[in-house]
Amino acid sequence: MLSYENRPAMGQNSSTTSTVLPLSTSPPSSKKTTNGTSADKSQSASNHSHIWLVTGPAGCGKSTVAQYLAKAMKLPFIEGDEFHPPANVEKMSKGIPLTDADRWDWLTTLREEALRQLVDSGAQGVVLTCSALKRKYRDVIRVAPYYSHNVRLHFVYLHARQEVLIERVGARKGHFMGANMVKSQFGILEAPTPDETDVISVDVSGTEEEVERDALAAIRQAVEVKSAEDLED
């Protein structure tokens, strides 16, 4: 099962910098860099920038998977939970579900932060975590390409049975999310529908290594498909 022991603490700066989006599904390497540019020559030929939003309910391993993907693809990582205002964190720590009103400014902030880091880092992508439980929440982030037309948005939806996620959250130490939050999030969860064609679904019932491998492979396939579409346009 996925481990949450390495989950970053609230308020910790978790961003990294990079310049390329490799298509290789090889695990993260320790290749040298020169002037901030990776020595790994495996790069995406696409002229687009990508926002990879890792989403799903509490316990699905968003942070664990997203950090792996960011390292593997040499991209900046944004931990969405770090951008919650104190009032939201206090509510969740008490097991009080957030309302739509609690989420709007947070979602907008995440969208703006993803676009900002794409510009500031010069990277071809950024990896972001956000539960995005309802379709209207995902739609807030979907506005991003309207502000930057070369940006493509992808949701990496992590899912598993509720019982599996409750067990994982119960094993966490010192995190504000509790088992009750898993139940409340499943209560409002609107799983992506087939017409949401920007969604990549990944079953997280397996081991951490299996989930990371599957997520990275799915991303590679999505990039290759989009690149092929660009050539046809």
Secondary structure per residue as TSV (DSSP state, phi and psi in degrees):
chain	resnum	aa	ss	phi	psi
A	1	M	-	360.0	162.0
A	2	L	-	-68.6	145.7
A	3	S	-	-100.8	144.0
A	4	Y	-	-118.1	9.9
A	5	E	T	-68.0	-24.8
A	6	N	T	-96.7	12.2
A	7	R	-	-63.9	132.2
A	8	P	-	-67.5	146.2
A	9	A	-	-73.9	155.6
A	10	M	T	-58.7	135.5
A	11	G	T	88.0	-8.8
A	12	Q	-	-76.6	134.8
A	13	N	-	-74.9	113.5
A	14	S	-	-110.6	7.9
A	15	S	-	-77.1	146.3
A	16	T	-	-127.0	172.5
A	17	T	-	-122.6	155.3
A	18	S	-	-168.0	179.8
A	19	T	-	-137.0	-6.3
A	20	V	-	-134.1	156.5
A	21	L	-	-118.2	91.3
A	22	P	-	-71.9	149.4
A	23	L	-	-89.8	-10.0
A	24	S	-	-68.6	142.1
A	25	T	-	-94.3	14.3
A	26	S	-	-64.8	148.8
A	27	P	-	-66.4	165.3
A	28	P	-	-54.8	140.8
A	29	S	-	-119.7	174.1
A	30	S	-	-113.3	42.5
A	31	K	-	-68.7	150.4
A	32	K	-	-72.2	158.6
A	33	T	E	-121.6	151.3
A	34	T	E	-128.6	120.4
A	35	N	T	54.2	36.8
A	36	G	T	82.0	0.6
A	37	T	E	-105.6	132.5
A	38	S	E	-66.4	143.6
A	39	A	S	-76.4	-12.5
A	40	D	-	-69.6	119.3
A	41	K	-	-87.5	1.3
A	42	S	-	-79.3	107.0
A	43	Q	-	-133.4	161.0
A	44	S	-	-82.2	137.0
A	45	A	-	-85.9	-3.1
A	46	S	-	-70.5	145.7
A	47	N	S	-88.4	-0.3
A	48	H	-	-89.1	154.0
A	49	S	E	-101.2	152.4
A	50	H	E	-126.3	135.6
A	51	I	E	-105.7	116.6
A	52	W	E	-102.1	101.6
A	53	L	E	-96.7	109.4
A	54	V	E	-86.0	119.1
A	55	T	E	-131.2	167.2
A	56	G	-	142.0	168.4
A	57	P	S	-72.4	168.7
A	58	A	T	-53.8	137.8
A	59	G	T	94.0	-7.9
A	60	C	S	-79.5	-10.2
A	61	G	-	91.1	30.8
A	62	K	H	-55.1	-50.5
A	63	S	H	-65.9	-42.9
A	64	T	H	-61.0	-48.8
A	65	V	H	-68.6	-43.4
A	66	A	H	-64.1	-40.4
A	67	Q	H	-64.6	-38.4
A	68	Y	H	-63.3	-46.8
A	69	L	H	-62.5	-42.6
A	70	A	H	-61.9	-41.8
A	71	K	H	-69.1	-42.8
A	72	A	H	-64.3	-36.9
A	73	M	H	-97.0	0.4
A	74	K	T	58.2	51.2
A	75	L	-	-123.6	157.0
A	76	P	-	-61.7	147.6
A	77	F	E	-119.9	133.4
A	78	I	E	-121.0	118.3
A	79	E	-	-86.7	106.8
A	80	G	G	-58.8	-35.2
A	81	D	G	-60.7	-26.7
A	82	E	G	-69.5	-14.0
A	83	F	G	-100.3	2.7
A	84	H	S	-66.8	137.6
A	85	P	-	-67.7	157.5
A	86	P	H	-52.6	-36.3
A	87	A	H	-62.8	-37.9
A	88	N	H	-67.1	-44.2
A	89	V	H	-61.5	-41.3
A	90	E	H	-62.6	-43.2
A	91	K	H	-62.0	-47.3
A	92	M	H	-66.6	-35.2
A	93	S	H	-66.4	-22.4
A	94	K	T	-95.8	5.2
A	95	G	T	77.7	17.9
A	96	I	-	-93.5	118.1
A	97	P	-	-62.6	145.2
A	98	L	-	-75.9	147.5
A	99	T	-	-92.7	170.3
A	100	D	H	-57.5	-40.9
A	101	A	H	-61.7	-33.7
A	102	D	H	-67.4	-26.3
A	103	R	H	-94.2	-25.1
A	104	W	H	-57.8	-52.0
A	105	D	H	-64.5	-35.6
A	106	W	H	-62.6	-46.6
A	107	L	H	-62.7	-42.5
A	108	T	H	-62.9	-41.1
A	109	T	H	-61.3	-42.7
A	110	L	H	-64.0	-42.2
A	111	R	H	-60.5	-45.5
A	112	E	H	-68.2	-36.7
A	113	E	H	-67.1	-39.8
A	114	A	H	-61.8	-45.4
A	115	L	H	-65.2	-38.9
A	116	R	H	-63.1	-44.7
A	117	Q	H	-68.6	-30.7
A	118	L	H	-60.9	-40.7
A	119	V	H	-73.5	-48.6
A	120	D	H	-68.2	-35.7
A	121	S	H	-86.3	-22.9
A	122	G	-	72.0	11.8
A	123	A	-	-76.2	160.9
A	124	Q	S	-88.0	6.0
A	125	G	E	-173.8	171.0
A	126	V	E	-147.2	144.8
A	127	V	E	-108.4	127.0
A	128	L	E	-128.9	140.6
A	129	T	E	-106.2	139.5
A	130	C	-	-167.1	133.1
A	131	S	-	-61.5	-41.3
A	132	A	-	42.8	55.1
A	133	L	-	-70.0	-32.4
A	134	K	S	-107.3	155.5
A	135	R	H	-61.5	-37.7
A	136	K	H	-67.4	-26.4
A	137	Y	H	-68.7	-43.8
A	138	R	H	-63.8	-34.2
A	139	D	H	-65.1	-29.7
A	140	V	H	-62.3	-42.4
A	141	I	H	-73.0	-29.7
A	142	R	H	-65.0	-12.9
A	143	V	T	-71.8	-18.3
A	144	A	H	-48.6	-47.3
A	145	P	H	-62.4	-19.2
A	146	Y	H	-71.6	-26.1
A	147	Y	H	-87.2	-26.3
A	148	S	S	-141.8	103.3
A	149	H	T	-69.0	-16.7
A	150	N	T	-90.8	4.5
A	151	V	E	-89.6	135.5
A	152	R	E	-116.4	135.0
A	153	L	E	-107.0	135.3
A	154	H	E	-133.5	134.3
A	155	F	E	-100.2	128.0
A	156	V	E	-104.6	98.3
A	157	Y	E	-88.8	113.7
A	158	L	E	-95.2	129.3
A	159	H	E	-143.2	152.6
A	160	A	-	-165.0	172.5
A	161	R	-	-64.6	148.8
A	162	Q	H	-57.0	-39.4
A	163	E	H	-62.0	-37.5
A	164	V	H	-64.4	-43.7
A	165	L	H	-71.3	-35.1
A	166	I	H	-62.8	-41.3
A	167	E	H	-62.9	-41.0
A	168	R	H	-67.5	-43.3
A	169	V	H	-64.2	-36.5
A	170	G	H	-62.7	-23.1
A	171	A	T	-87.2	-7.0
A	172	R	-	-72.7	153.2
A	173	K	S	-122.9	125.5
A	174	G	S	74.0	18.5
A	175	H	-	-104.1	146.5
A	176	F	S	-72.7	-17.0
A	177	M	-	-82.7	128.7
A	178	G	-	-113.6	177.7
A	179	A	H	-60.5	-34.1
A	180	N	H	-63.2	-30.2
A	181	M	H	-68.8	-32.6
A	182	V	H	-61.7	-46.8
A	183	K	H	-62.1	-43.3
A	184	S	H	-67.5	-36.2
A	185	Q	H	-69.9	-38.0
A	186	F	H	-64.8	-28.4
A	187	G	H	-66.2	-29.6
A	188	I	H	-109.6	-1.6
A	189	L	-	-60.6	129.9
A	190	E	-	-115.6	95.1
A	191	A	-	-59.8	143.1
A	192	P	-	-55.2	139.7
A	193	T	-	-97.0	162.8
A	194	P	T	-56.3	-28.4
A	195	D	T	-76.3	-7.8
A	196	E	-	-86.3	81.0
A	197	T	T	-74.8	-4.9
A	198	D	T	-94.0	14.5
A	199	V	E	-107.0	132.1
A	200	I	E	-109.6	120.9
A	201	S	E	-97.4	133.8
A	202	V	E	-131.8	122.2
A	203	D	E	-76.8	125.6
A	204	V	-	-105.8	23.6
A	205	S	S	-73.2	-19.1
A	206	G	S	-83.2	-164.4
A	207	T	-	-74.3	166.0
A	208	E	H	-58.0	-44.3
A	209	E	H	-63.4	-40.0
A	210	E	H	-64.9	-43.6
A	211	V	H	-64.8	-45.4
A	212	E	H	-61.4	-42.7
A	213	R	H	-62.2	-45.9
A	214	D	H	-65.3	-40.5
A	215	A	H	-65.7	-44.1
A	216	L	H	-66.7	-39.2
A	217	A	H	-64.4	-39.6
A	218	A	H	-65.8	-38.5
A	219	I	H	-66.1	-43.4
A	220	R	H	-59.5	-43.1
A	221	Q	H	-63.1	-41.4
A	222	A	H	-62.8	-40.6
A	223	V	H	-65.1	-42.0
A	224	E	H	-64.9	-40.4
A	225	V	H	-64.3	-45.5
A	226	K	H	-65.4	-38.2
A	227	S	H	-63.2	-39.4
A	228	A	H	-64.7	-39.2
A	229	E	H	-64.2	-38.7
A	230	D	H	-62.4	-39.0
A	231	L	H	-66.8	-29.8
A	232	E	H	-79.6	-23.4
A	233	D	-	-72.9	360.0
